Amino acid sequence: MQAQGQRKILVGEVVSNKMMKTVSVRVDRLMKHAKFSRYVRRSRTFLAHDEQGICQPGDRVQVIESRPLSRHKRWRVIGILARAEGQETRRTS
């Protein structure tokens, strides 16, 4: 159990940036299958706030839990760990 006041930090890959100031981030995890005792990759998609609009699909980003920003958005991008290959940064105006 986390101590009070600790926010979760996850690492995932940007799947979509087609919304204004919002990116869709896929977070993968490995879980052990109960019957076959093999590790299976499970993923979940979160909507995260990207204030500058600089995240591109394929980027590896770090997101932190935050207060509700909209109906489905409860995460904020705090850093880009690795850029997608062959992508240029995009600025929203």
PDB file with one MODEL, atoms N, CA, C and O in Angstrom:
MODEL        1
ATOM      1  N   MET A   1       0.843  -1.181   0.000  1.00  0.00           N
ATOM      2  CA  MET A   1       0.000   0.000   0.000  1.00  0.00           C
ATOM      3  C   MET A   1       0.881   1.235   0.000  1.00  0.00           C
ATOM      4  O   MET A   1       1.896   1.287   0.695  1.00  0.00           O
ATOM      5  N   GLN A   2       0.482   2.241  -0.795  1.00  0.00           N
ATOM      6  CA  GLN A   2       1.279   3.454  -0.884  1.00  0.00           C
ATOM      7  C   GLN A   2       0.976   4.378   0.280  1.00  0.00           C
ATOM      8  O   GLN A   2      -0.138   4.404   0.803  1.00  0.00           O
ATOM      9  N   ALA A   3       1.991   5.137   0.674  1.00  0.00           N
ATOM     10  CA  ALA A   3       1.799   6.115   1.732  1.00  0.00           C
ATOM     11  C   ALA A   3       0.896   7.238   1.226  1.00  0.00           C
ATOM     12  O   ALA A   3       0.794   7.471   0.022  1.00  0.00           O
ATOM     13  N   GLN A   4       0.255   7.918   2.144  1.00  0.00           N
ATOM     14  CA  GLN A   4      -0.647   8.994   1.761  1.00  0.00           C
ATOM     15  C   GLN A   4       0.147  10.114   1.093  1.00  0.00           C
ATOM     16  O   GLN A   4       1.206  10.511   1.579  1.00  0.00           O
ATOM     17  N   GLY A   5      -0.366  10.610  -0.009  1.00  0.00           N
ATOM     18  CA  GLY A   5       0.289  11.699  -0.713  1.00  0.00           C
ATOM     19  C   GLY A   5       1.217  11.243  -1.825  1.00  0.00           C
ATOM     20  O   GLY A   5       1.746  12.079  -2.558  1.00  0.00           O
ATOM     21  N   GLN A   6       1.430   9.947  -1.971  1.00  0.00           N
ATOM     22  CA  GLN A   6       2.278   9.441  -3.051  1.00  0.00           C
ATOM     23  C   GLN A   6       1.441   9.272  -4.314  1.00  0.00           C
ATOM     24  O   GLN A   6       0.367   8.671  -4.288  1.00  0.00           O
ATOM     25  N   ARG A   7       1.955   9.818  -5.430  1.00  0.00           N
ATOM     26  CA  ARG A   7       1.253   9.677  -6.699  1.00  0.00           C
ATOM     27  C   ARG A   7       1.919   8.602  -7.533  1.00  0.00           C
ATOM     28  O   ARG A   7       3.142   8.457  -7.514  1.00  0.00           O
ATOM     29  N   LYS A   8       1.113   7.849  -8.267  1.00  0.00           N
ATOM     30  CA  LYS A   8       1.644   6.784  -9.102  1.00  0.00           C
ATOM     31  C   LYS A   8       2.333   7.390 -10.317  1.00  0.00           C
ATOM     32  O   LYS A   8       1.866   8.384 -10.875  1.00  0.00           O
ATOM     33  N   ILE A   9       3.437   6.790 -10.719  1.00  0.00           N
ATOM     34  CA  ILE A   9       4.164   7.182 -11.924  1.00  0.00           C
ATOM     35  C   ILE A   9       4.270   5.950 -12.804  1.00  0.00           C
ATOM     36  O   ILE A   9       4.736   4.902 -12.355  1.00  0.00           O
ATOM     37  N   LEU A  10       3.838   6.068 -14.059  1.00  0.00           N
ATOM     38  CA  LEU A  10       3.860   4.961 -15.004  1.00  0.00           C
ATOM     39  C   LEU A  10       4.662   5.350 -16.240  1.00  0.00           C
ATOM     40  O   LEU A  10       4.798   6.533 -16.554  1.00  0.00           O
ATOM     41  N   VAL A  11       5.184   4.361 -16.930  1.00  0.00           N
ATOM     42  CA  VAL A  11       5.913   4.566 -18.177  1.00  0.00           C
ATOM     43  C   VAL A  11       5.160   3.842 -19.277  1.00  0.00           C
ATOM     44  O   VAL A  11       4.795   2.675 -19.130  1.00  0.00           O
ATOM     45  N   GLY A  12       4.927   4.542 -20.383  1.00  0.00           N
ATOM     46  CA  GLY A  12       4.187   3.933 -21.479  1.00  0.00           C
ATOM     47  C   GLY A  12       4.546   4.540 -22.814  1.00  0.00           C
ATOM     48  O   GLY A  12       5.434   5.388 -22.906  1.00  0.00           O
ATOM     49  N   GLU A  13       3.852   4.102 -23.849  1.00  0.00           N
ATOM     50  CA  GLU A  13       4.110   4.557 -25.204  1.00  0.00           C
ATOM     51  C   GLU A  13       2.907   5.335 -25.719  1.00  0.00           C
ATOM     52  O   GLU A  13       1.762   4.920 -25.537  1.00  0.00           O
ATOM     53  N   VAL A  14       3.177   6.465 -26.363  1.00  0.00           N
ATOM     54  CA  VAL A  14       2.108   7.291 -26.918  1.00  0.00           C
ATOM     55  C   VAL A  14       1.516   6.570 -28.124  1.00  0.00           C
ATOM     56  O   VAL A  14       2.229   6.196 -29.055  1.00  0.00           O
ATOM     57  N   VAL A  15       0.199   6.383 -28.088  1.00  0.00           N
ATOM     58  CA  VAL A  15      -0.505   5.709 -29.169  1.00  0.00           C
ATOM     59  C   VAL A  15      -1.127   6.725 -30.115  1.00  0.00           C
ATOM     60  O   VAL A  15      -1.124   6.530 -31.331  1.00  0.00           O
ATOM     61  N   SER A  16      -1.663   7.815 -29.556  1.00  0.00           N
ATOM     62  CA  SER A  16      -2.354   8.809 -30.373  1.00  0.00           C
ATOM     63  C   SER A  16      -2.162  10.195 -29.775  1.00  0.00           C
ATOM     64  O   SER A  16      -2.121  10.357 -28.555  1.00  0.00           O
ATOM     65  N   ASN A  17      -2.044  11.201 -30.653  1.00  0.00           N
ATOM     66  CA  ASN A  17      -1.968  12.593 -30.208  1.00  0.00           C
ATOM     67  C   ASN A  17      -2.940  13.460 -31.005  1.00  0.00           C
ATOM     68  O   ASN A  17      -2.667  14.637 -31.243  1.00  0.00           O
ATOM     69  N   LYS A  18      -4.055  12.899 -31.413  1.00  0.00           N
ATOM     70  CA  LYS A  18      -4.991  13.603 -32.285  1.00  0.00           C
ATOM     71  C   LYS A  18      -5.921  14.552 -31.543  1.00  0.00           C
ATOM     72  O   LYS A  18      -6.705  15.263 -32.172  1.00  0.00           O
ATOM     73  N   MET A  19      -5.847  14.575 -30.220  1.00  0.00           N
ATOM     74  CA  MET A  19      -6.661  15.491 -29.437  1.00  0.00           C
ATOM     75  C   MET A  19      -5.810  16.697 -29.037  1.00  0.00           C
ATOM     76  O   MET A  19      -4.583  16.611 -28.992  1.00  0.00           O
ATOM     77  N   MET A  20      -6.459  17.800 -28.753  1.00  0.00           N
ATOM     78  CA  MET A  20      -5.719  18.994 -28.340  1.00  0.00           C
ATOM     79  C   MET A  20      -5.271  18.851 -26.889  1.00  0.00           C
ATOM     80  O   MET A  20      -6.094  18.633 -25.999  1.00  0.00           O
ATOM     81  N   LYS A  21      -3.960  18.974 -26.651  1.00  0.00           N
ATOM     82  CA  LYS A  21      -3.352  18.915 -25.323  1.00  0.00           C
ATOM     83  C   LYS A  21      -3.597  17.589 -24.604  1.00  0.00           C
ATOM     84  O   LYS A  21      -3.504  17.523 -23.379  1.00  0.00           O
ATOM     85  N   THR A  22      -3.908  16.535 -25.359  1.00  0.00           N
ATOM     86  CA  THR A  22      -4.164  15.230 -24.764  1.00  0.00           C
ATOM     87  C   THR A  22      -3.498  14.157 -25.612  1.00  0.00           C
ATOM     88  O   THR A  22      -3.549  14.207 -26.841  1.00  0.00           O
ATOM     89  N   VAL A  23      -2.874  13.189 -24.954  1.00  0.00           N
ATOM     90  CA  VAL A  23      -2.311  12.046 -25.653  1.00  0.00           C
ATOM     91  C   VAL A  23      -2.866  10.770 -25.038  1.00  0.00           C
ATOM     92  O   VAL A  23      -3.224  10.733 -23.861  1.00  0.00           O
ATOM     93  N   SER A  24      -2.928   9.744 -25.843  1.00  0.00           N
ATOM     94  CA  SER A  24      -3.342   8.435 -25.381  1.00  0.00           C
ATOM     95  C   SER A  24      -2.072   7.614 -25.165  1.00  0.00           C
ATOM     96  O   SER A  24      -1.263   7.467 -26.080  1.00  0.00           O
ATOM     97  N   VAL A  25      -1.896   7.075 -23.943  1.00  0.00           N
ATOM     98  CA  VAL A  25      -0.667   6.373 -23.568  1.00  0.00           C
ATOM     99  C   VAL A  25      -1.009   4.928 -23.221  1.00  0.00           C
ATOM    100  O   VAL A  25      -1.873   4.670 -22.382  1.00  0.00           O
ATOM    101  N   ARG A  26      -0.318   3.977 -23.880  1.00  0.00           N
ATOM    102  CA  ARG A  26      -0.506   2.559 -23.589  1.00  0.00           C
ATOM    103  C   ARG A  26       0.574   2.118 -22.609  1.00  0.00           C
ATOM    104  O   ARG A  26       1.766   2.276 -22.871  1.00  0.00           O
ATOM    105  N   VAL A  27       0.140   1.562 -21.474  1.00  0.00           N
ATOM    106  CA  VAL A  27       1.053   1.070 -20.449  1.00  0.00           C
ATOM    107  C   VAL A  27       0.977  -0.451 -20.433  1.00  0.00           C
ATOM    108  O   VAL A  27      -0.090  -1.025 -20.218  1.00  0.00           O
ATOM    109  N   ASP A  28       2.123  -1.102 -20.664  1.00  0.00           N
ATOM    110  CA  ASP A  28       2.184  -2.563 -20.680  1.00  0.00           C
ATOM    111  C   ASP A  28       2.684  -3.079 -19.340  1.00  0.00           C
ATOM    112  O   ASP A  28       3.461  -2.417 -18.653  1.00  0.00           O
ATOM    113  N   ARG A  29       2.221  -4.279 -18.980  1.00  0.00           N
ATOM    114  CA  ARG A  29       2.723  -4.947 -17.783  1.00  0.00           C
ATOM    115  C   ARG A  29       2.735  -6.437 -18.057  1.00  0.00           C
ATOM    116  O   ARG A  29       1.983  -6.931 -18.897  1.00  0.00           O
ATOM    117  N   LEU A  30       3.589  -7.146 -17.346  1.00  0.00           N
ATOM    118  CA  LEU A  30       3.653  -8.595 -17.468  1.00  0.00           C
ATOM    119  C   LEU A  30       2.967  -9.222 -16.267  1.00  0.00           C
ATOM    120  O   LEU A  30       3.221  -8.837 -15.126  1.00  0.00           O
ATOM    121  N   MET A  31       2.098 -10.186 -16.527  1.00  0.00           N
ATOM    122  CA  MET A  31       1.462 -10.911 -15.437  1.00  0.00           C
ATOM    123  C   MET A  31       1.620 -12.402 -15.688  1.00  0.00           C
ATOM    124  O   MET A  31       1.656 -12.855 -16.832  1.00  0.00           O
ATOM    125  N   LYS A  32       1.711 -13.139 -14.626  1.00  0.00           N
ATOM    126  CA  LYS A  32       1.893 -14.573 -14.746  1.00  0.00           C
ATOM    127  C   LYS A  32       0.539 -15.244 -14.916  1.00  0.00           C
ATOM    128  O   LYS A  32      -0.378 -15.016 -14.127  1.00  0.00           O
ATOM    129  N   HIS A  33       0.416 -16.073 -15.948  1.00  0.00           N
ATOM    130  CA  HIS A  33      -0.817 -16.795 -16.200  1.00  0.00           C
ATOM    131  C   HIS A  33      -1.000 -17.864 -15.121  1.00  0.00           C
ATOM    132  O   HIS A  33      -0.073 -18.614 -14.814  1.00  0.00           O
ATOM    133  N   ALA A  34      -2.184 -17.924 -14.559  1.00  0.00           N
ATOM    134  CA  ALA A  34      -2.442 -18.813 -13.428  1.00  0.00           C
ATOM    135  C   ALA A  34      -2.316 -20.291 -13.810  1.00  0.00           C
ATOM    136  O   ALA A  34      -1.753 -21.081 -13.052  1.00  0.00           O
ATOM    137  N   LYS A  35      -2.832 -20.661 -14.966  1.00  0.00           N
ATOM    138  CA  LYS A  35      -2.835 -22.071 -15.350  1.00  0.00           C
ATOM    139  C   LYS A  35      -1.533 -22.499 -16.019  1.00  0.00           C
ATOM    140  O   LYS A  35      -1.000 -23.565 -15.710  1.00  0.00           O
ATOM    141  N   PHE A  36      -1.017 -21.679 -16.931  1.00  0.00           N
ATOM    142  CA  PHE A  36       0.119 -22.090 -17.748  1.00  0.00           C
ATOM    143  C   PHE A  36       1.468 -21.612 -17.206  1.00  0.00           C
ATOM    144  O   PHE A  36       2.510 -21.977 -17.752  1.00  0.00           O
ATOM    145  N   SER A  37       1.469 -20.810 -16.155  1.00  0.00           N
ATOM    146  CA  SER A  37       2.682 -20.314 -15.503  1.00  0.00           C
ATOM    147  C   SER A  37       3.635 -19.607 -16.470  1.00  0.00           C
ATOM    148  O   SER A  37       4.852 -19.647 -16.290  1.00  0.00           O
ATOM    149  N   ARG A  38       3.087 -18.976 -17.471  1.00  0.00           N
ATOM    150  CA  ARG A  38       3.892 -18.177 -18.396  1.00  0.00           C
ATOM    151  C   ARG A  38       3.523 -16.719 -18.209  1.00  0.00           C
ATOM    152  O   ARG A  38       2.439 -16.391 -17.728  1.00  0.00           O
ATOM    153  N   TYR A  39       4.447 -15.851 -18.598  1.00  0.00           N
ATOM    154  CA  TYR A  39       4.179 -14.426 -18.480  1.00  0.00           C
ATOM    155  C   TYR A  39       3.459 -13.929 -19.721  1.00  0.00           C
ATOM    156  O   TYR A  39       3.874 -14.191 -20.850  1.00  0.00           O
ATOM    157  N   VAL A  40       2.373 -13.207 -19.490  1.00  0.00           N
ATOM    158  CA  VAL A  40       1.532 -12.684 -20.554  1.00  0.00           C
ATOM    159  C   VAL A  40       1.557 -11.162 -20.467  1.00  0.00           C
ATOM    160  O   VAL A  40       1.464 -10.586 -19.383  1.00  0.00           O
ATOM    161  N   ARG A  41       1.684 -10.524 -21.625  1.00  0.00           N
ATOM    162  CA  ARG A  41       1.709  -9.064 -21.654  1.00  0.00           C
ATOM    163  C   ARG A  41       0.279  -8.523 -21.671  1.00  0.00           C
ATOM    164  O   ARG A  41      -0.512  -8.874 -22.546  1.00  0.00           O
ATOM    165  N   ARG A  42      -0.039  -7.686 -20.721  1.00  0.00           N
ATOM    166  CA  ARG A  42      -1.342  -7.021 -20.643  1.00  0.00           C
ATOM    167  C   ARG A  42      -1.107  -5.527 -20.781  1.00  0.00           C
ATOM    168  O   ARG A  42      -0.089  -5.011 -20.320  1.00  0.00           O
ATOM    169  N   SER A  43      -2.042  -4.829 -21.413  1.00  0.00           N
ATOM    170  CA  SER A  43      -1.873  -3.393 -21.588  1.00  0.00           C
ATOM    171  C   SER A  43      -3.151  -2.660 -21.227  1.00  0.00           C
ATOM    172  O   SER A  43      -4.246  -3.220 -21.250  1.00  0.00           O
ATOM    173  N   ARG A  44      -2.978  -1.396 -20.895  1.00  0.00           N
ATOM    174  CA  ARG A  44      -4.096  -0.528 -20.575  1.00  0.00           C
ATOM    175  C   ARG A  44      -3.785   0.846 -21.142  1.00  0.00           C
ATOM    176  O   ARG A  44      -2.629   1.268 -21.161  1.00  0.00           O
ATOM    177  N   THR A  45      -4.810   1.541 -21.603  1.00  0.00           N
ATOM    178  CA  THR A  45      -4.627   2.842 -22.226  1.00  0.00           C
ATOM    179  C   THR A  45      -5.162   3.932 -21.308  1.00  0.00           C
ATOM    180  O   THR A  45      -6.276   3.836 -20.794  1.00  0.00           O
ATOM    181  N   PHE A  46      -4.352   4.972 -21.111  1.00  0.00           N
ATOM    182  CA  PHE A  46      -4.735   6.115 -20.290  1.00  0.00           C
ATOM    183  C   PHE A  46      -4.696   7.376 -21.138  1.00  0.00           C
ATOM    184  O   PHE A  46      -3.883   7.486 -22.056  1.00  0.00           O
ATOM    185  N   LEU A  47      -5.570   8.326 -20.833  1.00  0.00           N
ATOM    186  CA  LEU A  47      -5.492   9.640 -21.445  1.00  0.00           C
ATOM    187  C   LEU A  47      -4.669  10.534 -20.529  1.00  0.00           C
ATOM    188  O   LEU A  47      -4.914  10.589 -19.324  1.00  0.00           O
ATOM    189  N   ALA A  48      -3.691  11.236 -21.101  1.00  0.00           N
ATOM    190  CA  ALA A  48      -2.795  12.066 -20.313  1.00  0.00           C
ATOM    191  C   ALA A  48      -2.736  13.463 -20.897  1.00  0.00           C
ATOM    192  O   ALA A  48      -2.848  13.650 -22.109  1.00  0.00           O
ATOM    193  N   HIS A  49      -2.556  14.452 -20.013  1.00  0.00           N
ATOM    194  CA  HIS A  49      -2.491  15.854 -20.402  1.00  0.00           C
ATOM    195  C   HIS A  49      -1.088  16.188 -20.886  1.00  0.00           C
ATOM    196  O   HIS A  49      -0.107  15.954 -20.180  1.00  0.00           O
ATOM    197  N   ASP A  50      -0.998  16.734 -22.089  1.00  0.00           N
ATOM    198  CA  ASP A  50       0.270  17.155 -22.697  1.00  0.00           C
ATOM    199  C   ASP A  50       0.150  18.641 -23.012  1.00  0.00           C
ATOM    200  O   ASP A  50      -0.334  19.013 -24.081  1.00  0.00           O
ATOM    201  N   GLU A  51       0.584  19.483 -22.092  1.00  0.00           N
ATOM    202  CA  GLU A  51       0.355  20.929 -22.194  1.00  0.00           C
ATOM    203  C   GLU A  51       0.971  21.543 -23.450  1.00  0.00           C
ATOM    204  O   GLU A  51       0.312  22.328 -24.132  1.00  0.00           O
ATOM    205  N   GLN A  52       2.225  21.201 -23.771  1.00  0.00           N
ATOM    206  CA  GLN A  52       2.889  21.801 -24.934  1.00  0.00           C
ATOM    207  C   GLN A  52       2.519  21.121 -26.246  1.00  0.00           C
ATOM    208  O   GLN A  52       2.770  21.677 -27.315  1.00  0.00           O
ATOM    209  N   GLY A  53       1.939  19.957 -26.189  1.00  0.00           N
ATOM    210  CA  GLY A  53       1.555  19.241 -27.406  1.00  0.00           C
ATOM    211  C   GLY A  53       2.758  18.743 -28.187  1.00  0.00           C
ATOM    212  O   GLY A  53       2.737  18.772 -29.418  1.00  0.00           O
ATOM    213  N   ILE A  54       3.811  18.284 -27.508  1.00  0.00           N
ATOM    214  CA  ILE A  54       5.039  17.874 -28.195  1.00  0.00           C
ATOM    215  C   ILE A  54       5.192  16.365 -28.309  1.00  0.00           C
ATOM    216  O   ILE A  54       6.120  15.898 -28.970  1.00  0.00           O
ATOM    217  N   CYS A  55       4.321  15.597 -27.692  1.00  0.00           N
ATOM    218  CA  CYS A  55       4.420  14.135 -27.763  1.00  0.00           C
ATOM    219  C   CYS A  55       3.934  13.649 -29.121  1.00  0.00           C
ATOM    220  O   CYS A  55       2.943  14.144 -29.658  1.00  0.00           O
ATOM    221  N   GLN A  56       4.655  12.666 -29.666  1.00  0.00           N
ATOM    222  CA  GLN A  56       4.324  12.072 -30.951  1.00  0.00           C
ATOM    223  C   GLN A  56       4.037  10.588 -30.756  1.00  0.00           C
ATOM    224  O   GLN A  56       4.532   9.992 -29.800  1.00  0.00           O
ATOM    225  N   PRO A  57       3.252   9.980 -31.637  1.00  0.00           N
ATOM    226  CA  PRO A  57       3.025   8.541 -31.532  1.00  0.00           C
ATOM    227  C   PRO A  57       4.347   7.775 -31.595  1.00  0.00           C
ATOM    228  O   PRO A  57       5.193   8.039 -32.450  1.00  0.00           O
ATOM    229  N   GLY A  58       4.507   6.829 -30.683  1.00  0.00           N
ATOM    230  CA  GLY A  58       5.732   6.058 -30.623  1.00  0.00           C
ATOM    231  C   GLY A  58       6.697   6.529 -29.551  1.00  0.00           C
ATOM    232  O   GLY A  58       7.630   5.804 -29.204  1.00  0.00           O
ATOM    233  N   ASP A  59       6.493   7.739 -29.013  1.00  0.00           N
ATOM    234  CA  ASP A  59       7.363   8.254 -27.947  1.00  0.00           C
ATOM    235  C   ASP A  59       7.150   7.462 -26.670  1.00  0.00           C
ATOM    236  O   ASP A  59       6.030   7.050 -26.368  1.00  0.00           O
ATOM    237  N   ARG A  60       8.218   7.250 -25.924  1.00  0.00           N
ATOM    238  CA  ARG A  60       8.140   6.603 -24.613  1.00  0.00           C
ATOM    239  C   ARG A  60       8.079   7.720 -23.580  1.00  0.00           C
ATOM    240  O   ARG A  60       9.010   8.519 -23.483  1.00  0.00           O
ATOM    241  N   VAL A  61       6.991   7.789 -22.803  1.00  0.00           N
ATOM    242  CA  VAL A  61       6.770   8.901 -21.884  1.00  0.00           C
ATOM    243  C   VAL A  61       6.529   8.402 -20.465  1.00  0.00           C
ATOM    244  O   VAL A  61       6.208   7.237 -20.228  1.00  0.00           O
ATOM    245  N   GLN A  62       6.699   9.333 -19.538  1.00  0.00           N
ATOM    246  CA  GLN A  62       6.434   9.072 -18.125  1.00  0.00           C
ATOM    247  C   GLN A  62       5.226   9.917 -17.737  1.00  0.00           C
ATOM    248  O   GLN A  62       5.192  11.118 -18.004  1.00  0.00           O
ATOM    249  N   VAL A  63       4.236   9.289 -17.106  1.00  0.00           N
ATOM    250  CA  VAL A  63       3.022   9.997 -16.702  1.00  0.00           C
ATOM    251  C   VAL A  63       2.847   9.872 -15.199  1.00  0.00           C
ATOM    252  O   VAL A  63       3.266   8.890 -14.585  1.00  0.00           O
ATOM    253  N   ILE A  64       2.212  10.900 -14.613  1.00  0.00           N
ATOM    254  CA  ILE A  64       1.974  10.921 -13.174  1.00  0.00           C
ATOM    255  C   ILE A  64       0.488  11.108 -12.926  1.00  0.00           C
ATOM    256  O   ILE A  64      -0.199  11.798 -13.679  1.00  0.00           O
ATOM    257  N   GLU A  65       0.010  10.496 -11.880  1.00  0.00           N
ATOM    258  CA  GLU A  65      -1.387  10.598 -11.489  1.00  0.00           C
ATOM    259  C   GLU A  65      -1.685  12.039 -11.066  1.00  0.00           C
ATOM    260  O   GLU A  65      -0.848  12.689 -10.440  1.00  0.00           O
ATOM    261  N   SER A  66      -2.875  12.534 -11.407  1.00  0.00           N
ATOM    262  CA  SER A  66      -3.231  13.910 -11.025  1.00  0.00           C
ATOM    263  C   SER A  66      -4.727  13.985 -10.724  1.00  0.00           C
ATOM    264  O   SER A  66      -5.445  12.986 -10.780  1.00  0.00           O
ATOM    265  N   ARG A  67      -5.161  15.167 -10.411  1.00  0.00           N
ATOM    266  CA  ARG A  67      -6.584  15.389 -10.168  1.00  0.00           C
ATOM    267  C   ARG A  67      -7.337  15.202 -11.478  1.00  0.00           C
ATOM    268  O   ARG A  67      -6.724  15.270 -12.543  1.00  0.00           O
ATOM    269  N   PRO A  68      -8.646  14.971 -11.434  1.00  0.00           N
ATOM    270  CA  PRO A  68      -9.398  14.830 -12.681  1.00  0.00           C
ATOM    271  C   PRO A  68      -9.340  16.113 -13.504  1.00  0.00           C
ATOM    272  O   PRO A  68      -9.718  17.184 -13.029  1.00  0.00           O
ATOM    273  N   LEU A  69      -8.863  15.992 -14.744  1.00  0.00           N
ATOM    274  CA  LEU A  69      -8.756  17.141 -15.638  1.00  0.00           C
ATOM    275  C   LEU A  69      -9.932  17.210 -16.608  1.00  0.00           C
ATOM    276  O   LEU A  69     -10.259  18.283 -17.116  1.00  0.00           O
ATOM    277  N   SER A  70     -10.560  16.077 -16.861  1.00  0.00           N
ATOM    278  CA  SER A  70     -11.768  16.018 -17.679  1.00  0.00           C
ATOM    279  C   SER A  70     -12.481  14.714 -17.328  1.00  0.00           C
ATOM    280  O   SER A  70     -12.170  14.084 -16.317  1.00  0.00           O
ATOM    281  N   ARG A  71     -13.422  14.320 -18.152  1.00  0.00           N
ATOM    282  CA  ARG A  71     -14.215  13.134 -17.829  1.00  0.00           C
ATOM    283  C   ARG A  71     -13.362  11.872 -17.713  1.00  0.00           C
ATOM    284  O   ARG A  71     -13.588  11.057 -16.819  1.00  0.00           O
ATOM    285  N   HIS A  72     -12.382  11.699 -18.609  1.00  0.00           N
ATOM    286  CA  HIS A  72     -11.568  10.487 -18.602  1.00  0.00           C
ATOM    287  C   HIS A  72     -10.094  10.750 -18.311  1.00  0.00           C
ATOM    288  O   HIS A  72      -9.327   9.801 -18.149  1.00  0.00           O
ATOM    289  N   LYS A  73      -9.686  11.998 -18.242  1.00  0.00           N
ATOM    290  CA  LYS A  73      -8.263  12.333 -18.142  1.00  0.00           C
ATOM    291  C   LYS A  73      -7.858  12.553 -16.691  1.00  0.00           C
ATOM    292  O   LYS A  73      -8.322  13.490 -16.041  1.00  0.00           O
ATOM    293  N   ARG A  74      -6.964  11.656 -16.177  1.00  0.00           N
ATOM    294  CA  ARG A  74      -6.507  11.745 -14.788  1.00  0.00           C
ATOM    295  C   ARG A  74      -4.994  11.611 -14.671  1.00  0.00           C
ATOM    296  O   ARG A  74      -4.485  11.350 -13.581  1.00  0.00           O
ATOM    297  N   TRP A  75      -4.273  11.783 -15.763  1.00  0.00           N
ATOM    298  CA  TRP A  75      -2.821  11.642 -15.792  1.00  0.00           C
ATOM    299  C   TRP A  75      -2.208  12.836 -16.517  1.00  0.00           C
ATOM    300  O   TRP A  75      -2.850  13.443 -17.374  1.00  0.00           O
ATOM    301  N   ARG A  76      -0.958  13.173 -16.171  1.00  0.00           N
ATOM    302  CA  ARG A  76      -0.212  14.245 -16.831  1.00  0.00           C
ATOM    303  C   ARG A  76       1.128  13.697 -17.304  1.00  0.00           C
ATOM    304  O   ARG A  76       1.749  12.884 -16.619  1.00  0.00           O
ATOM    305  N   VAL A  77       1.575  14.145 -18.479  1.00  0.00           N
ATOM    306  CA  VAL A  77       2.891  13.766 -18.988  1.00  0.00           C
ATOM    307  C   VAL A  77       3.927  14.604 -18.246  1.00  0.00           C
ATOM    308  O   VAL A  77       3.837  15.831 -18.218  1.00  0.00           O
ATOM    309  N   ILE A  78       4.928  13.926 -17.635  1.00  0.00           N
ATOM    310  CA  ILE A  78       5.964  14.676 -16.929  1.00  0.00           C
ATOM    311  C   ILE A  78       7.306  14.611 -17.639  1.00  0.00           C
ATOM    312  O   ILE A  78       8.227  15.344 -17.280  1.00  0.00           O
ATOM    313  N   GLY A  79       7.433  13.751 -18.633  1.00  0.00           N
ATOM    314  CA  GLY A  79       8.690  13.701 -19.358  1.00  0.00           C
ATOM    315  C   GLY A  79       8.655  12.722 -20.511  1.00  0.00           C
ATOM    316  O   GLY A  79       7.912  11.740 -20.506  1.00  0.00           O
ATOM    317  N   ILE A  80       9.489  13.023 -21.509  1.00  0.00           N
ATOM    318  CA  ILE A  80       9.646  12.130 -22.649  1.00  0.00           C
ATOM    319  C   ILE A  80      10.965  11.399 -22.452  1.00  0.00           C
ATOM    320  O   ILE A  80      12.027  12.020 -22.412  1.00  0.00           O
ATOM    321  N   LEU A  81      10.894  10.086 -22.330  1.00  0.00           N
ATOM    322  CA  LEU A  81      12.092   9.292 -22.074  1.00  0.00           C
ATOM    323  C   LEU A  81      12.837   8.955 -23.359  1.00  0.00           C
ATOM    324  O   LEU A  81      14.067   8.961 -23.383  1.00  0.00           O
ATOM    325  N   ALA A  82      12.098   8.660 -24.428  1.00  0.00           N
ATOM    326  CA  ALA A  82      12.718   8.327 -25.714  1.00  0.00           C
ATOM    327  C   ALA A  82      11.784   8.763 -26.833  1.00  0.00           C
ATOM    328  O   ALA A  82      10.570   8.569 -26.769  1.00  0.00           O
ATOM    329  N   ARG A  83      12.380   9.354 -27.853  1.00  0.00           N
ATOM    330  CA  ARG A  83      11.611   9.787 -29.017  1.00  0.00           C
ATOM    331  C   ARG A  83      11.402   8.631 -29.979  1.00  0.00           C
ATOM    332  O   ARG A  83      12.210   7.705 -30.043  1.00  0.00           O
ATOM    333  N   ALA A  84      10.304   8.696 -30.728  1.00  0.00           N
ATOM    334  CA  ALA A  84      10.058   7.713 -31.780  1.00  0.00           C
ATOM    335  C   ALA A  84      11.044   7.972 -32.909  1.00  0.00           C
ATOM    336  O   ALA A  84      11.391   9.121 -33.184  1.00  0.00           O
ATOM    337  N   GLU A  85      11.488   6.925 -33.554  1.00  0.00           N
ATOM    338  CA  GLU A  85      12.459   7.082 -34.633  1.00  0.00           C
ATOM    339  C   GLU A  85      11.810   7.736 -35.843  1.00  0.00           C
ATOM    340  O   GLU A  85      10.701   7.373 -36.234  1.00  0.00           O
ATOM    341  N   GLY A  86      12.509   8.706 -36.436  1.00  0.00           N
ATOM    342  CA  GLY A  86      12.035   9.356 -37.651  1.00  0.00           C
ATOM    343  C   GLY A  86      10.919  10.353 -37.444  1.00  0.00           C
ATOM    344  O   GLY A  86      10.245  10.718 -38.407  1.00  0.00           O
ATOM    345  N   GLN A  87      10.696  10.810 -36.210  1.00  0.00           N
ATOM    346  CA  GLN A  87       9.626  11.772 -35.937  1.00  0.00           C
ATOM    347  C   GLN A  87      10.219  13.138 -35.623  1.00  0.00           C
ATOM    348  O   GLN A  87      11.261  13.241 -34.975  1.00  0.00           O
ATOM    349  N   GLU A  88       9.548  14.177 -36.086  1.00  0.00           N
ATOM    350  CA  GLU A  88       9.917  15.537 -35.742  1.00  0.00           C
ATOM    351  C   GLU A  88       8.942  16.051 -34.696  1.00  0.00           C
ATOM    352  O   GLU A  88       7.821  15.552 -34.595  1.00  0.00           O
ATOM    353  N   THR A  89       9.360  17.050 -33.912  1.00  0.00           N
ATOM    354  CA  THR A  89       8.461  17.598 -32.906  1.00  0.00           C
ATOM    355  C   THR A  89       7.420  18.470 -33.584  1.00  0.00           C
ATOM    356  O   THR A  89       7.702  19.134 -34.582  1.00  0.00           O
ATOM    357  N   ARG A  90       6.223  18.460 -33.036  1.00  0.00           N
ATOM    358  CA  ARG A  90       5.096  19.216 -33.586  1.00  0.00           C
ATOM    359  C   ARG A  90       4.665  20.228 -32.558  1.00  0.00           C
ATOM    360  O   ARG A  90       4.527  19.901 -31.380  1.00  0.00           O
ATOM    361  N   ARG A  91       4.451  21.448 -32.987  1.00  0.00           N
ATOM    362  CA  ARG A  91       3.971  22.514 -32.103  1.00  0.00           C
ATOM    363  C   ARG A  91       2.538  22.839 -32.451  1.00  0.00           C
ATOM    364  O   ARG A  91       2.191  22.958 -33.626  1.00  0.00           O
ATOM    365  N   THR A  92       1.697  22.984 -31.430  1.00  0.00           N
ATOM    366  CA  THR A  92       0.336  23.411 -31.667  1.00  0.00           C
ATOM    367  C   THR A  92       0.272  24.914 -31.510  1.00  0.00           C
ATOM    368  O   THR A  92       0.920  25.483 -30.631  1.00  0.00           O
ATOM    369  N   SER A  93      -0.502  25.553 -32.353  1.00  0.00           N
ATOM    370  CA  SER A  93      -0.591  27.020 -32.244  1.00  0.00           C
ATOM    371  C   SER A  93      -1.984  27.482 -31.965  1.00  0.00           C
ATOM    372  O   SER A  93      -2.223  28.683 -31.846  1.00  0.00           O
TER     373      SER A  93
ENDMDL
END
